[in-house]
Amino acid sequence: MRNEGDATDINTKGLVSYDRKTRKDAFYFLKASWTDTPTLHLNSRRYVDRAYAVADVRAYSNADRVSLSVNGKPVGEVSCPDRICAWPGVVLAPGPNHVVATATIGGKQISDAVDWNAPDPRKGVFIDVGAIAGSVMGGDRYGSDNFFRGGTAKVLSSRNPMAPPPKVEGTDMPALFGSYREGQFSYDVPLPDGSWTVTIASFEPEAAKGAGRSFQVLANGQSVIERFAPMEAGGGARKAVLRSFGAHSSGGHLILEFKPVGGDAVVAGISIRPS
């Protein structure tokens, strides 16, 4: 019972797509690792409409070093240990981005390119917490879980693995509550400097733990919610609760922390909009 992006009930672990028409990123990792054919492949090329204006760019290559540019501007040259080349935290421009990787193998230059569309970060950031694939909800493009440290990602499920996921009451975006992060954790969200309205989506996934669960929310080290008790606020388990507060980003970041007061913190979604 698998649901990964546009693939439902399909084993996605192969090296090519189910219809055999598309070679996946893993295909090129093995090609770079197991052949002498000059290989350079930028990953995530089908993720065209990006949810975030910052991306960790990765490529597979059997070159010693690979250079990257975005819209003609150099990002940098990196080595490729174990055939993996990585450029963390690459900033994309709002709108179209032409990303090009180049390398030289045996005196011959090779290259690969992808085209991605990035959002304007001045319009906000939307995170589908705990999810491995984002989606458009309520007119906003939510990205997969990113920028976090700590906690455990979980999927809302019933005792019967063949049954559909239980519903969370009180929301017009049920997909947002299909996954969540639990524990003590933080998010370091890249944002332009300015004032924002942050909305936290939460709920109580387990009635047995709900009575004792509460947590604190901090923005850049300042407490913005002293005690957030999802089941108490929602009037029961598996009922959506939203809480909003103002925050200010500086240095290109907004740090959100979720600290247990009684039981673990639970967050299903984060939306950040300009104030």
C-alpha positions as CSV (number, residue, x, y, z in Angstrom):
1,M,0.0,0.0,0.0
2,R,2.3,2.7,-1.3
3,N,1.5,6.3,-2.1
4,E,4.5,8.3,-3.2
5,G,3.7,11.5,-5.2
6,D,2.0,10.4,-8.5
7,A,2.7,6.7,-7.9
8,T,0.0,4.8,-6.0
9,D,0.3,1.1,-5.1
10,I,3.4,0.8,-7.3
11,N,6.8,-0.6,-6.3
12,T,9.0,2.5,-7.0
13,K,12.4,0.9,-6.1
14,G,13.4,0.0,-9.7
15,L,16.0,1.8,-11.8
16,V,13.4,2.8,-14.5
17,S,9.8,4.0,-14.3
18,Y,7.0,1.5,-14.4
19,D,6.4,2.1,-18.1
20,R,10.1,1.7,-18.8
21,K,10.3,5.1,-20.5
22,T,12.2,7.1,-17.8
23,R,15.5,6.3,-16.3
24,K,15.5,7.3,-12.6
25,D,18.3,9.1,-10.7
26,A,19.4,5.7,-9.3
27,F,20.1,4.4,-12.8
28,Y,22.7,7.1,-13.3
29,F,24.3,6.5,-9.9
30,L,25.0,2.9,-10.9
31,K,26.2,4.1,-14.3
32,A,28.6,6.5,-12.7
33,S,29.8,3.8,-10.2
34,W,30.0,0.8,-12.5
35,T,31.0,2.0,-15.9
36,D,33.9,3.9,-17.5
37,T,31.4,5.9,-19.7
38,P,31.7,9.6,-18.9
39,T,28.7,10.3,-16.8
40,L,27.1,13.5,-15.3
41,H,23.5,13.6,-14.2
42,L,21.7,16.2,-12.3
43,N,19.0,14.8,-9.9
44,S,15.4,15.7,-9.4
45,R,14.9,16.9,-13.0
46,R,11.2,16.1,-13.0
47,Y,10.6,18.2,-9.9
48,V,10.1,21.3,-12.1
49,D,7.8,23.5,-10.1
50,R,9.7,23.8,-6.8
51,A,8.1,24.6,-3.5
52,Y,11.1,26.3,-2.0
53,A,13.5,29.0,-3.3
54,V,16.4,27.1,-1.8
55,A,17.5,23.7,-3.0
56,D,20.2,21.1,-2.2
57,V,21.4,20.3,-5.7
58,R,22.9,16.8,-6.3
59,A,24.5,15.1,-9.3
60,Y,26.0,11.7,-10.0
61,S,29.2,11.6,-11.9
62,N,32.4,9.7,-12.4
63,A,34.3,13.0,-12.8
64,D,36.8,14.0,-10.1
65,R,35.2,17.5,-9.8
66,V,32.1,19.1,-11.1
67,S,31.1,22.8,-11.5
68,L,27.6,24.2,-11.1
69,S,26.0,27.4,-12.4
70,V,22.4,28.8,-12.0
71,N,21.2,31.2,-14.7
72,G,24.8,31.7,-15.9
73,K,26.2,32.6,-12.4
74,P,28.8,30.2,-11.0
75,V,27.8,28.4,-7.8
76,G,31.0,26.5,-7.2
77,E,33.1,23.4,-8.0
78,V,32.9,20.4,-5.8
79,S,34.5,17.0,-5.6
80,C,32.3,13.9,-5.9
81,P,33.2,11.3,-3.3
82,D,31.4,8.0,-3.9
83,R,30.2,9.5,-7.3
84,I,27.9,11.9,-5.5
85,C,28.3,15.7,-6.1
86,A,26.4,18.0,-3.8
87,W,25.8,21.8,-3.5
88,P,23.8,22.5,-0.4
89,G,21.5,25.5,0.0
90,V,21.6,26.8,-3.5
91,V,19.4,29.9,-3.8
92,L,17.1,29.9,-6.8
93,A,15.7,33.1,-8.5
94,P,11.9,33.6,-8.5
95,G,10.6,32.1,-11.7
96,P,12.6,30.1,-14.3
97,N,16.1,28.8,-13.3
98,H,18.5,27.1,-15.8
99,V,20.8,24.9,-13.8
100,V,24.0,23.6,-15.5
101,A,26.6,21.1,-14.3
102,T,29.9,20.7,-16.2
103,A,33.0,18.5,-15.8
104,T,36.0,17.2,-17.7
105,I,36.7,13.5,-18.0
106,G,39.7,12.3,-20.1
107,G,40.1,15.7,-21.7
108,K,36.5,15.8,-22.8
109,Q,34.0,18.3,-21.4
110,I,30.6,16.9,-20.5
111,S,27.5,18.7,-19.1
112,D,24.0,18.3,-17.9
113,A,21.2,20.8,-17.4
114,V,17.8,21.1,-15.8
115,D,15.1,23.8,-15.7
116,W,13.3,24.5,-12.5
117,N,10.7,27.1,-11.6
118,A,11.1,28.6,-8.1
119,P,8.6,30.5,-6.0
120,D,9.1,34.1,-4.7
121,P,10.1,33.7,-1.1
122,R,8.7,37.2,-0.3
123,K,5.3,35.6,-0.7
124,G,5.9,33.1,2.0
125,V,6.9,29.5,2.7
126,F,4.6,26.5,3.2
127,I,5.8,23.2,4.7
128,D,3.9,19.9,4.7
129,V,5.5,18.6,7.9
130,G,6.4,14.9,7.9
131,A,5.5,14.5,4.2
132,I,7.9,13.0,1.6
133,A,6.1,14.7,-1.2
134,G,4.4,18.1,-1.1
135,S,1.3,19.3,-3.0
136,V,-0.9,22.3,-3.7
137,M,-3.4,22.9,-0.9
138,G,-5.7,25.8,-0.3
139,G,-4.1,27.6,-3.3
140,D,-0.6,27.4,-1.8
141,R,2.2,25.1,-2.8
142,Y,3.4,23.1,0.2
143,G,6.8,21.5,0.0
144,S,7.9,18.2,1.5
145,D,9.3,18.2,5.0
146,N,12.5,20.3,5.0
147,F,14.7,22.6,7.1
148,F,14.1,20.5,10.3
149,R,16.3,19.2,13.0
150,G,15.2,16.5,15.5
151,G,11.8,14.8,16.0
152,T,10.4,11.9,14.1
153,A,8.2,12.0,11.0
154,K,5.1,9.9,11.2
155,V,2.1,9.0,9.0
156,L,-1.4,9.0,10.4
157,S,-2.7,5.5,10.2
158,S,-5.3,3.1,11.6
159,R,-4.8,-0.3,13.2
160,N,-5.9,-1.9,9.9
161,P,-3.1,-1.4,7.4
162,M,-5.5,-2.1,4.5
163,A,-7.9,0.7,5.6
164,P,-7.6,4.3,4.4
165,P,-6.0,6.8,6.8
166,P,-8.3,8.1,9.5
167,K,-9.7,11.6,8.8
168,V,-8.9,14.7,10.9
169,E,-12.0,16.7,11.6
170,G,-12.2,20.5,11.1
171,T,-10.0,21.1,8.1
172,D,-10.5,21.7,4.4
173,M,-7.0,20.4,3.7
174,P,-7.0,16.8,4.8
175,A,-3.8,16.0,3.0
176,L,-1.9,18.3,5.4
177,F,-2.8,16.2,8.4
178,G,-1.9,12.8,6.8
179,S,1.7,13.2,8.2
180,Y,3.3,15.0,11.1
181,R,6.5,15.4,13.1
182,E,6.6,14.4,16.8
183,G,9.1,15.0,19.6
184,Q,11.3,18.0,20.3
185,F,12.4,19.6,17.1
186,S,13.1,22.9,15.3
187,Y,12.9,24.4,11.8
188,D,15.5,26.8,10.4
189,V,13.4,28.3,7.5
190,P,15.2,30.4,4.9
191,L,13.3,33.7,4.4
192,P,14.0,37.3,3.4
193,D,14.3,39.6,6.3
194,G,10.9,41.0,7.4
195,S,7.8,40.5,9.4
196,W,5.7,37.4,9.0
197,T,2.5,35.7,10.2
198,V,3.3,32.0,11.1
199,T,0.4,29.5,11.3
200,I,1.0,26.1,13.0
201,A,-1.3,23.2,12.1
202,S,-1.6,20.6,14.8
203,F,-3.9,17.9,16.1
204,E,-3.8,15.0,18.6
205,P,-3.1,11.7,16.7
206,E,-3.5,9.4,19.8
207,A,-6.3,9.9,22.3
208,A,-4.4,8.0,24.9
209,K,-1.6,10.5,24.9
210,G,-3.7,13.6,24.4
211,A,-4.6,14.5,28.0
212,G,-1.0,14.9,28.9
213,R,0.3,16.5,25.7
214,S,1.3,20.1,25.5
215,F,4.3,22.0,24.1
216,Q,5.9,25.4,23.8
217,V,6.6,27.3,20.5
218,L,9.5,29.7,20.1
219,A,10.4,32.0,17.2
220,N,14.1,33.1,17.1
221,G,14.4,32.1,20.8
222,Q,11.4,34.1,22.0
223,S,8.3,32.2,23.3
224,V,5.3,32.9,21.2
225,I,3.0,30.1,22.5
226,E,3.6,29.0,26.1
227,R,1.4,26.0,26.2
228,F,-0.2,24.4,23.1
229,A,-2.4,21.4,24.0
230,P,-3.9,20.1,20.7
231,M,-6.5,17.8,22.1
232,E,-7.7,20.3,24.7
233,A,-7.9,23.1,22.0
234,G,-9.6,20.9,19.5
235,G,-12.1,19.3,21.9
236,G,-10.9,15.8,21.2
237,A,-8.4,13.6,19.3
238,R,-7.9,13.9,15.5
239,K,-9.4,17.4,15.3
240,A,-7.4,20.1,13.5
241,V,-6.2,23.1,15.5
242,L,-4.5,26.2,14.0
243,R,-2.5,28.8,15.9
244,S,-1.0,32.0,14.4
245,F,1.6,34.4,15.7
246,G,3.8,37.2,14.4
247,A,7.5,36.7,13.9
248,H,10.5,38.6,12.4
249,S,13.2,37.0,10.3
250,S,16.7,38.3,10.2
251,G,19.9,37.2,8.5
252,G,17.8,35.4,5.9
253,H,16.3,32.9,8.5
254,L,13.5,32.3,10.9
255,I,14.1,29.6,13.5
256,L,11.0,27.9,15.0
257,E,11.4,25.6,18.0
258,F,8.9,23.1,19.4
259,K,9.7,22.1,23.0
260,P,7.7,19.5,25.0
261,V,6.0,20.8,28.2
262,G,4.0,17.6,28.8
263,G,4.5,14.9,26.2
264,D,6.0,15.4,22.7
265,A,5.2,18.3,20.4
266,V,3.1,17.5,17.3
267,V,3.0,19.6,14.2
268,A,1.4,18.7,10.8
269,G,2.0,21.9,8.8
270,I,3.7,25.3,8.9
271,S,2.6,28.3,6.8
272,I,4.5,31.5,6.8
273,R,3.0,34.6,5.1
274,P,4.1,38.2,4.9
275,S,2.4,40.2,7.7
